[in-house]
């Protein structure tokens, strides 16, 4: 049938003449060259530059295309008719191309699919792994165009640049002609070949970009300098003056310091109470309703990039893949990047063995310093094609409708909303004391504090995962700071400074809570070190910062970010002072604790801790984790652990600021995706 | 249009609140100028004057035997020019009940009823004798009413919406209430069984203990903080419930002076029955709430709590010999009635006029039971409505002494616990050595104290029997002291000045 169709096709020359794209003379010349060289007529016409490839293939679409891609796949035995029908049905709902659907479903292997695609377009198929591109043709300045449009200049033959493409879309062809010198023609290859080739050639370029882009373009926001000169001078002067004051007016100075600490802690505690109140508003829990999610049309959903940075987490990979597959989002609109370090052979091998579907792409990050998650994400961002982008960790299990909720949240929010943070919680809640406390803390943080920060227009320190960005804004800000070990928190503050809004959404991602104390300290010390870095970066020019954020934003930042650091650092000395006094009943401290101050201290110690315990209880209560509530009485112990981590973080800030304390995942005995799904369903039902 | 109407409503509400302030202030002035003076109010004001007038202001000198927040509420007025007189606690009480009215009107905003109807409601609520008593007697009751209103409003919210805010508010209110009123402990305990009615059934089935955790922990921390302060400043965690002068003991130390305690003290069930009688007579509007919500599960639960919670608190407090008169807690019911009304569909004529009618009946029953059961203070208050105008009541001459000391300003030693009215009349404590000061204690260590003036009451009088100076120098009142001459003698008070 197809053979018959082909034989009945009008000739290329005639078509082009009919559409007045070439002249009779040009056709005659081309035919002469063709006879002499044995090349195809189209190649000769293109090589002479008489018409562009876009015009050429635009005019001859029907001439070249062989049948429909679905039929070809069935014909080749790669797809069953039932699968084809299902794919066609999905295509109507999702509004994406059939090829993307069959690849995303994993019904056809990528290599086979692109071979059929080449056949469909009547173009040669090349395997770039066996027949690599000519590196000289690849222009570093156009890497982002190659990646966005999925093509790469392949070879130059007889003055015609052959460009390897994953699709012969008119827009792609136009872009090819825009960035590639001279006349072009196309060969077909798989998108993975293009991505891997560009990774291979652009390793150094992408690495450099992912590490130094922010530092070069916006050095004022880069944590690559830990302390600026001005900060060091300020600290020196402050310490000198304090020492002098203590020497000259010991009691007065100590009382002043005591007043500062006490009032600060009182405000810090009061603010947390306020946050709990504001964040407890029902509207945050119903920001996006299930009904709204049901009503959303898949065809209107944007392409979504999901970045999954992993390091030595081969065991988590199958669960993660399962969680992502289960997302209630058109699979063909997902662009999932599994980001692996070049030296992580085990995880790379696991990823290969899993034979993941076409929506998964493995991005190998070349070895370079600093070896941090933000650097890996920046690297992968170069290969991202989504309109929206999010990050999940290896052990994450997001609620199935999270991406849809985020899309709706963006639609409902003000246009300057650049990122939406989902809630984080844990699935191994009751594994041990640490996971219980961690769960309550996270619930308080994400279910109460962050919505309150959003409502009060205070910069939101984003959580480590499940923050969903608008791609263009993220790129405008040069992505994450690779030198900051809480790059997410930093980015949240940076966004607010650039007049973007950080929003929150009522959807939860379940993670693995740290059950091992040593591992917990590592993780927490990194977080607190990152907070210190973030504080130092944004307080380099405090007046400008104040001017940008305004009163509420500035003071909110001081108390929420600064307060978190200071309160955990102050806890041990204050406790030591208190316990010494309690045991010895010494009158030594009396002069620096006048009655009024003693009152405030007692309020902080008793009422403050009492209410913090209640807040922890509330967080468990809201999540229906009733069994956790009695455990909140042990919050003061948890506080001490945080202080331990804070001092470790402070030490590292000074002596090893960019060191990434890796948190080991997969330690829990609870972690299976099915369990997580059950949990999320139960929570939703509750 | 909506913002305009909302603003108009706010303006109308503001006018109603201002009218209430003016009316209640005038009434309080009337009562004071017709001989009424409440001991509790004078004691509180004297305490504030004493501490703020000292050379060194120390919060612990406010004494840990009283809840502190009603004292703090008076502090700003000490510094306001022209406010340092004995009427301040009464005015502060008026302000608190007006805040209560303001809250009530604020919560009424979503209900579409005219300003005149709102005014009528406020009028009927305010002229209830227990409300007026709480508003004008200068005690902590006005502040307690505000707290009880918030407490009940939070309970209503919890019943109606199962909102996290309700749990947070209720826990904070209970924790703060302890610092407002000694009876908060009984109100808290009485609320515990009520929580089974207030909390959503689903929660009770899932984890009944959770609600107790959330609400009880802050309250326990409040009590613990107070005990801790007692330990820090007094050396004993339980001073506030051991010290005979402590208000946390209520009527315990003088139970035989109070008819209510004589009759019902230590008897839970009898006091419960009696309190039920008092409540039904004083607040028949509660019957309307119960009957009208009979077939509405959630609303009925709210009405049930409104009715039963104060009764349980009264019975408990009486059982423990704390409560000297049921009105001490029944006054708070006014606040819960206000809160209940904000949840009713008052826009419906039938509901509105039914409430108005029952409030009117409550007025009649309320005045009758108030007058019938009045204790001496209440009697004095009622009498002040009808007695002739007097400059100010001064049975024992304390006020005259205070005014004399104000004109004769010298270093003076006086026991402010017995002479609190003296302090109130003097209008400040500058130059006075009060019983908690080191100078007072040092002076009394000597057989012949070296102080310019000494104030001593008649040791045979009720006041004199408690006075520390009189106890230390029992013959000074009659015989004087070596090196001192008598410069003032009136009623039970004498002042000796160093020669």
Interface residues (C-beta under 8 A of the other chain):
Chain A: X273 X276 X277 X280 X281 X282 X595 X596 X598 X599 X602 X603 X606 X607 X609 X610 X611 X613 X614 X617 X618 X621 X622 X624 X626 X627 X629 X630 X633
Chain B: X58 X59 X60 X161 X163 X164 X165 X167 X168 X171 X172 X175 X206 X207 X209 X210 X213 X214 X217 X218 X220 X221 X222 X224 X225 X228 X229 X232
